[in-house]
Amino acid sequence: MLKRPAILLVALLLVFLLLGVNPGAAQSSFTVSDNDFRGRGYGRFAAYSYDLKPEMENLVNYGLDRLIKEHARVFGRNVRQGFTVRYRIFGQFEEYAAYSQTRYKKEVTKNVLGYYSPRTREIVTWRQQQTWLLVPTLLHEGSHAIMDELFGAMPFWMVEGSADWFGEPAWAEGNTLKKDKQVRWVRLKKMQEEGKLPSLVKYLPSSNYDEWAKMFDGNVAQGYEIGWSLFDFFMSHPQATKFMAGIVTNRNTEQSDDPSRTFAMYINAQWPGGLPMFEKGWHSWIKLKAEGKALPTAPVTPAKTAPKR
């Protein structure tokens, strides 16, 4: 159930996302420093040509607090004392692109909503063309920062799939976000019906965006959606969630040179019926979610527990 404080925060979000941009503040040049970050709680913010309201900071901090608690619940680990998430938010896309190129030699398009740098431990993003996307982007990238804090190596699909899943929490769901999720499931079901879903034997061991680009004819976004749906499948049943968390936190996975392949091999060895049965259950889950008939538990759950840590 959505509690009253969350309802108020979401209502405030809708107001301040509309008012948060100050068009007159845009500048052709600006200075950027690591001393620009300000804030309390888990979030630290540096805003440029963007009027970041206190209510927006409070909302993001509320989201980060929920994310940290949820990661602790799922994976049994917590962040260190003093942990913070640094956000650099630009009001103009041109500033976002210029900073990304200057600091990271990274070319971004408007389809790249934001990114987390493990090297500098900062999140870089901008106002967004569709302003409702900003908070899911901040939480998605915040999930990357939390995962980077908690883990060693992780399966590539889970790095993006879990961030997508945690970055769209139920407490922040407005009609737009709900529709976006449902459209995703319908899109995945269409891929399934057309035989375009990749075999998990091929998808799970993938370890970079280039492999996704080849797998999906250049449409890397499909790799994100499949990872998101797989994570949702694991999260749909407590036993499946425990199974997944046990693999991720296992020393063999974290110290592996290829955690994606290690994860896939363990699923094949320990899930009843191996990868073929796991894939069948995932397909069934996609169909149920797309039709709005999803059961409270996943259609297939593991009989064995995950490895001891």
Legacy VTK file of the C-alpha trace (Angstrom):
# vtk DataFile Version 3.0
C-alpha trace
ASCII
DATASET POLYDATA
POINTS 309 float
0.000 0.000 0.000
1.232 3.487 -0.861
1.703 5.371 2.403
0.657 8.984 2.820
4.216 10.464 3.032
5.053 8.829 -0.284
1.864 10.150 -1.873
2.729 13.679 -0.768
6.277 13.347 -2.066
5.103 12.090 -5.445
2.554 14.912 -5.651
5.298 17.428 -4.890
7.467 15.808 -7.547
4.886 16.429 -10.257
4.719 20.101 -9.315
8.442 20.706 -9.049
9.404 18.794 -12.154
7.302 21.321 -14.037
8.781 24.269 -12.157
12.315 22.985 -11.672
13.780 24.426 -14.852
14.836 28.050 -15.022
15.117 28.806 -18.781
16.715 32.155 -18.076
19.556 30.492 -16.205
21.051 28.802 -19.280
24.597 29.908 -20.007
26.947 29.335 -22.903
29.865 28.763 -20.532
30.147 27.546 -16.945
32.680 26.207 -14.506
32.435 22.768 -12.945
34.195 21.625 -9.801
34.129 18.694 -7.418
33.485 21.287 -4.725
30.086 22.082 -6.233
28.252 19.229 -4.475
25.884 20.219 -1.686
23.198 18.428 0.272
22.184 16.387 3.261
21.225 12.759 3.655
22.538 10.312 1.062
22.329 12.706 -1.887
24.869 15.336 -2.882
23.854 17.621 -5.727
25.628 19.975 -8.131
23.147 21.749 -10.419
23.967 23.892 -13.452
21.355 26.004 -15.259
18.811 24.026 -13.275
16.809 25.261 -10.299
16.965 22.272 -7.980
14.206 22.678 -5.411
14.608 21.478 -1.791
11.511 19.337 -2.295
13.223 17.575 -5.175
16.290 16.872 -3.030
14.051 15.490 -0.296
12.299 13.219 -2.786
15.562 11.818 -4.166
16.911 11.294 -0.661
13.722 9.461 0.251
14.215 7.291 -2.835
17.871 6.587 -2.030
16.978 5.607 1.522
14.381 3.168 0.186
16.837 1.815 -2.396
19.541 1.165 0.198
17.090 -0.628 2.470
15.756 -2.699 -0.420
19.249 -3.713 -1.529
20.030 -4.705 2.058
16.832 -6.772 2.207
17.495 -8.554 -1.086
21.261 -9.037 -0.922
21.973 -8.982 2.813
24.526 -6.169 2.564
24.518 -2.545 3.604
26.478 0.529 2.594
29.292 1.864 4.761
28.696 4.703 7.182
29.063 8.049 5.426
28.114 6.666 1.996
26.752 9.316 -0.375
25.564 9.464 -3.983
26.825 12.433 -6.021
24.575 13.887 -8.743
25.692 16.424 -11.350
22.541 17.746 -13.034
22.553 20.050 -16.065
19.567 22.080 -17.185
20.610 22.078 -20.823
21.507 19.073 -22.943
24.362 20.968 -24.596
26.032 21.469 -21.200
25.536 17.811 -20.314
27.088 16.753 -23.633
30.006 19.201 -23.320
30.858 18.073 -19.792
30.637 14.392 -20.764
32.991 14.933 -23.688
35.454 17.104 -21.734
35.707 15.012 -18.584
35.026 11.477 -19.822
35.630 11.652 -23.594
32.093 10.311 -23.784
29.682 11.168 -26.568
26.073 11.278 -25.404
22.807 11.641 -27.242
19.434 12.569 -25.786
18.736 8.852 -25.561
21.519 8.579 -22.948
19.506 9.869 -20.006
22.423 9.743 -17.595
25.327 7.594 -16.434
27.329 6.631 -13.366
31.126 6.780 -13.374
32.731 4.198 -11.051
36.052 6.024 -11.440
34.852 9.384 -10.095
31.809 7.988 -8.263
29.466 10.591 -9.667
26.241 10.498 -11.645
25.886 12.841 -14.611
22.497 13.658 -16.093
20.335 16.496 -17.365
16.795 17.865 -17.068
15.383 15.452 -19.721
13.091 16.216 -22.630
10.258 14.463 -20.807
10.649 15.833 -17.292
8.961 12.846 -15.635
11.997 10.766 -16.642
14.396 12.664 -14.389
13.566 10.993 -11.080
13.570 7.417 -12.498
16.937 8.291 -14.071
18.328 9.580 -10.762
17.157 6.429 -8.959
18.370 4.107 -11.750
21.843 5.623 -11.630
21.679 5.735 -7.841
21.181 1.968 -7.933
24.426 1.673 -9.909
26.217 3.688 -7.233
24.801 1.451 -4.494
25.698 -1.736 -6.359
29.219 -0.415 -6.951
29.496 0.174 -3.210
28.202 -3.284 -2.253
29.704 -5.693 -4.765
32.716 -6.825 -6.692
32.104 -8.189 -10.168
28.475 -8.676 -11.225
26.705 -10.216 -14.228
26.389 -7.505 -16.866
22.676 -8.054 -17.495
21.988 -7.625 -13.769
23.955 -4.386 -13.524
21.442 -2.760 -15.886
18.387 -4.936 -15.211
18.434 -4.413 -11.451
19.009 -0.653 -11.795
16.017 -0.415 -14.121
13.907 -2.427 -11.685
14.964 -0.622 -8.492
14.846 2.723 -10.307
11.102 2.417 -10.897
9.799 1.743 -7.384
6.105 1.168 -6.714
5.947 4.146 -4.315
6.842 6.538 -7.159
4.506 5.056 -9.758
2.273 7.595 -11.418
0.092 6.784 -14.409
2.898 7.590 -16.851
5.338 5.177 -15.213
2.699 2.449 -14.927
1.916 2.789 -18.619
5.612 2.709 -19.472
6.044 -0.579 -17.577
3.037 -2.166 -19.234
4.252 -1.089 -22.672
7.552 -2.826 -21.908
5.823 -6.115 -21.106
3.683 -5.900 -24.228
6.779 -5.177 -26.310
8.571 -8.201 -24.821
5.546 -10.416 -25.480
5.558 -9.284 -29.109
9.250 -10.206 -29.359
8.410 -13.593 -27.862
5.583 -14.209 -30.343
7.834 -13.226 -33.240
10.662 -15.453 -32.008
12.931 -12.462 -31.383
13.700 -13.008 -27.702
17.303 -14.155 -27.446
18.156 -17.542 -26.050
19.343 -17.134 -22.465
22.284 -19.394 -23.321
23.392 -16.464 -25.467
22.046 -13.504 -23.472
23.071 -14.294 -19.883
26.837 -14.619 -20.624
26.891 -11.306 -22.548
29.243 -8.841 -20.909
29.091 -5.492 -22.738
26.943 -3.123 -24.788
28.662 -4.095 -28.042
27.422 -7.661 -27.616
23.923 -6.332 -27.014
24.161 -4.152 -30.118
25.018 -7.217 -32.221
22.357 -9.313 -30.509
19.573 -6.755 -31.085
20.549 -5.223 -34.427
21.873 -2.059 -32.807
18.921 -1.589 -30.441
20.765 -1.786 -27.106
17.588 -0.699 -25.281
16.220 -4.209 -25.807
19.090 -5.563 -23.733
18.018 -3.329 -20.860
14.402 -4.456 -21.109
15.286 -8.121 -21.112
17.543 -7.663 -18.077
14.743 -5.773 -16.318
12.233 -8.548 -17.052
14.628 -11.252 -15.824
15.238 -9.359 -12.595
11.479 -8.963 -12.152
11.094 -12.719 -12.639
13.625 -13.366 -9.869
11.983 -10.798 -7.593
8.526 -12.290 -8.047
9.027 -15.070 -5.505
11.015 -15.014 -2.221
12.687 -18.338 -2.980
13.754 -17.186 -6.433
15.022 -13.903 -4.988
17.102 -15.748 -2.392
18.461 -18.043 -5.096
19.550 -15.076 -7.243
21.085 -13.166 -4.323
23.047 -16.220 -3.252
24.691 -16.496 -6.658
25.518 -12.776 -6.867
27.042 -12.586 -3.391
28.928 -15.853 -3.755
32.707 -15.416 -3.669
33.127 -17.382 -6.903
30.897 -14.894 -8.744
32.400 -11.743 -7.239
35.962 -12.887 -7.918
35.198 -14.310 -11.347
36.849 -12.898 -14.451
33.520 -13.499 -16.197
30.669 -13.158 -13.657
28.012 -13.207 -16.393
29.100 -16.644 -17.562
29.535 -17.872 -13.976
25.950 -16.839 -13.200
24.603 -18.577 -16.319
26.491 -21.774 -15.513
25.119 -21.856 -11.987
21.540 -21.391 -13.219
22.014 -24.230 -15.663
23.445 -26.491 -12.963
21.126 -25.679 -10.047
17.751 -24.492 -11.370
15.406 -27.496 -11.783
15.549 -28.368 -15.477
18.506 -26.035 -16.032
18.469 -23.012 -18.328
15.784 -24.477 -20.648
13.251 -24.705 -17.801
14.296 -21.325 -16.405
13.795 -19.788 -19.850
10.387 -21.424 -20.186
9.320 -19.952 -16.837
10.596 -16.508 -17.853
8.596 -16.674 -21.100
5.478 -17.586 -19.143
6.092 -14.650 -16.806
6.353 -12.231 -19.747
3.027 -13.474 -21.122
1.275 -13.136 -17.763
2.629 -9.638 -17.125
1.794 -8.427 -20.643
-1.781 -9.668 -20.260
-2.097 -8.181 -16.791
-2.641 -11.619 -15.290
0.618 -11.999 -13.378
0.371 -14.258 -10.367
1.745 -13.093 -7.005
4.528 -15.654 -7.439
6.689 -16.705 -10.361
5.490 -19.737 -12.376
8.770 -21.583 -11.766
10.862 -21.485 -8.585
14.131 -23.219 -7.746
14.049 -26.297 -5.573
17.639 -25.796 -4.428
19.060 -22.936 -2.450
21.902 -20.785 -3.699
25.497 -21.619 -2.784
26.757 -20.818 0.665
28.631 -17.517 0.800
LINES 1 310
309 0 1 2 3 4 5 6 7 8 9 10 11 12 13 14 15 16 17 18 19 20 21 22 23 24 25 26 27 28 29 30 31 32 33 34 35 36 37 38 39 40 41 42 43 44 45 46 47 48 49 50 51 52 53 54 55 56 57 58 59 60 61 62 63 64 65 66 67 68 69 70 71 72 73 74 75 76 77 78 79 80 81 82 83 84 85 86 87 88 89 90 91 92 93 94 95 96 97 98 99 100 101 102 103 104 105 106 107 108 109 110 111 112 113 114 115 116 117 118 119 120 121 122 123 124 125 126 127 128 129 130 131 132 133 134 135 136 137 138 139 140 141 142 143 144 145 146 147 148 149 150 151 152 153 154 155 156 157 158 159 160 161 162 163 164 165 166 167 168 169 170 171 172 173 174 175 176 177 178 179 180 181 182 183 184 185 186 187 188 189 190 191 192 193 194 195 196 197 198 199 200 201 202 203 204 205 206 207 208 209 210 211 212 213 214 215 216 217 218 219 220 221 222 223 224 225 226 227 228 229 230 231 232 233 234 235 236 237 238 239 240 241 242 243 244 245 246 247 248 249 250 251 252 253 254 255 256 257 258 259 260 261 262 263 264 265 266 267 268 269 270 271 272 273 274 275 276 277 278 279 280 281 282 283 284 285 286 287 288 289 290 291 292 293 294 295 296 297 298 299 300 301 302 303 304 305 306 307 308
